[in-house]
Amino acid sequence: MAEIDHDRVERIATEVRAFLEPLWAERHAPSGPPPGKPVSHNMCRFSAAFLKRVLDVEMPEGDWCVIGGNPTDGDDIDPEYGLPGGCRDPEGRWHAHYWLITGDYGLIVDVTADQFGGEPVICTGDDSDHRENYFDGAVRDHLEDVKWTVGQWLAQWQTGHAPGWSAEEPVDGWAPPGPG
């Protein structure tokens, strides 16, 4: 299996997080995130969907996929994966969460794990604190209601980040995203 440029993925994820932080603050306005919570609180679905769209353009070889998990049982939990799922905090508690993986490279990318006490940007191939357990169709359904906002954010992203901004060669064929 070929290697994916881990450092480049991490640079892109870090830039995406810096771009998203003020947008997260807007989503939490006017009161801000709950006391004691970071601005990334409850932003994982939006952020994972957004990061996927950016990485699909910048690094299409990654075959990026949004996945997620939940520590409690429900109709959207795949029994093959079992419980718990999501993201584990430093105290060992699991939380519902979404993040990205690569199709063939075994890389986990998460820009909102800090809401559970993790690092602000995680880009690793070895992480026991993320556990997928949603059905694939359930993830698509869960992301449906964030599509419009992600489209708006992508339009803003494009004004300051031409395709290939982080690559050695520009990506051809970039089309502006629609509202969904």
C-alpha positions in Angstrom: 0.0 0.0 0.0 1.3 3.5 -0.9 1.8 6.1 1.7 -0.3 9.3 2.0 1.6 12.5 2.9 0.7 12.6 6.6 2.4 16.0 7.1 0.4 17.5 4.3 -2.9 16.1 5.7 -2.0 17.6 9.1 -1.1 21.0 7.6 -4.5 21.1 5.7 -6.4 20.0 8.8 -4.7 22.6 10.9 -5.5 25.3 8.3 -9.1 24.1 8.1 -9.5 24.3 11.9 -8.1 27.9 12.0 -10.5 28.8 9.3 -13.5 27.2 11.0 -12.9 28.5 14.6 -14.6 31.9 13.9 -17.4 30.2 12.0 -18.0 27.9 15.0 -18.1 31.0 17.2 -20.8 32.5 14.9 -22.8 29.2 15.2 -22.7 29.5 19.0 -23.7 33.2 19.0 -25.0 35.1 20.8 -24.2 33.2 24.0 -21.1 31.3 22.9 -20.4 27.6 23.7 -21.6 26.3 27.0 -19.4 27.4 30.0 -16.2 25.5 30.1 -16.5 24.1 26.6 -14.3 25.0 23.7 -15.6 26.7 20.6 -15.5 23.3 18.8 -18.3 22.0 21.0 -21.0 20.3 18.9 -19.2 21.2 15.7 -18.0 17.8 14.6 -20.6 17.0 12.0 -20.2 20.4 10.3 -16.4 20.2 10.5 -16.0 16.6 9.3 -18.2 17.3 6.3 -16.3 20.5 5.5 -12.9 18.9 5.9 -13.9 16.0 3.7 -14.9 18.5 0.9 -11.5 20.3 1.2 -9.5 17.1 1.3 -11.5 15.7 -1.7 -10.1 18.6 -3.7 -6.6 18.9 -2.2 -5.8 15.2 -1.7 -8.3 13.1 -3.7 -6.1 10.0 -3.4 -7.2 9.8 0.3 -10.7 8.5 -0.6 -12.0 10.5 2.4 -15.0 9.2 4.4 -16.9 10.8 7.3 -17.6 8.2 10.0 -18.9 8.4 13.5 -20.0 6.7 16.5 -22.2 6.9 19.6 -21.8 5.3 23.0 -25.5 4.5 23.3 -27.6 2.0 21.4 -30.1 3.1 18.7 -31.5 2.3 15.3 -28.4 3.9 13.7 -25.9 1.6 15.4 -24.3 -1.2 13.4 -24.3 -4.3 15.6 -21.2 -5.5 13.8 -19.3 -2.7 15.5 -21.1 -2.8 18.8 -20.8 -0.4 21.7 -19.4 2.0 22.7 -18.6 4.2 19.8 -17.6 7.8 19.2 -14.7 9.6 20.9 -13.3 8.7 24.3 -12.2 11.5 26.7 -9.2 11.3 29.0 -11.5 10.0 31.8 -12.6 7.0 29.7 -16.1 8.3 28.9 -17.4 7.9 25.3 -19.2 10.7 23.4 -21.1 10.8 20.1 -18.7 12.1 17.5 -17.8 12.4 13.8 -14.4 12.4 12.1 -12.6 11.5 8.8 -10.8 8.4 7.7 -8.9 7.6 4.5 -10.3 4.7 2.5 -7.0 2.9 2.0 -4.4 4.5 4.2 -5.9 3.9 7.7 -5.5 7.5 8.7 -7.9 9.2 11.2 -8.3 13.0 10.9 -10.3 14.9 13.5 -10.4 18.7 14.0 -12.8 18.8 17.0 -11.6 16.2 19.5 -10.6 19.0 21.9 -14.2 19.2 22.9 -13.6 15.9 24.7 -10.1 16.8 26.0 -8.2 15.6 23.0 -5.8 17.6 20.8 -7.3 20.3 18.5 -6.1 18.5 15.4 -5.6 14.7 15.3 -4.0 13.1 12.3 -2.9 9.6 13.1 -3.1 6.0 12.0 -3.2 4.6 15.5 -6.0 5.8 17.8 -8.0 3.8 20.3 -10.0 6.9 21.3 -12.1 6.9 18.1 -14.5 4.0 17.5 -16.9 3.9 14.5 -20.2 2.2 15.1 -22.8 4.1 12.9 -24.3 2.4 9.8 -22.9 4.1 6.7 -26.4 5.2 5.7 -27.0 6.7 9.2 -23.9 8.9 8.8 -25.2 10.2 5.5 -28.6 10.9 7.1 -26.9 12.6 10.1 -24.9 14.9 7.8 -27.9 15.9 5.7 -28.9 18.8 7.9 -25.4 20.3 7.8 -25.0 20.4 4.0 -26.3 23.9 3.5 -24.0 25.4 6.2 -21.0 23.4 4.9 -21.8 24.8 1.4 -21.8 28.4 2.7 -18.5 27.8 4.6 -16.9 26.3 1.4 -17.9 29.4 -0.5 -16.1 31.5 2.1 -13.1 29.1 2.0 -12.7 29.5 -1.7 -12.3 33.3 -1.5 -9.0 32.8 0.3 -7.9 29.3 -0.8 -7.6 28.5 -4.4 -7.5 24.9 -5.3 -4.1 23.5 -4.8 -3.2 26.2 -2.2 -1.4 23.6 -0.1 -0.3 21.4 -3.0 2.8 21.5 -5.2 0.5 21.6 -8.3 -2.9 23.2 -8.5 -5.9 21.0 -8.8 -7.8 21.3 -12.1 -11.6 21.3 -12.4 -12.6 23.0 -9.2 -16.3 24.0 -9.3 -17.9 26.2 -6.6 -20.1 24.2 -4.3 -23.8 24.7 -4.3 -25.9 25.6 -1.2 -26.1 21.9 -0.2 
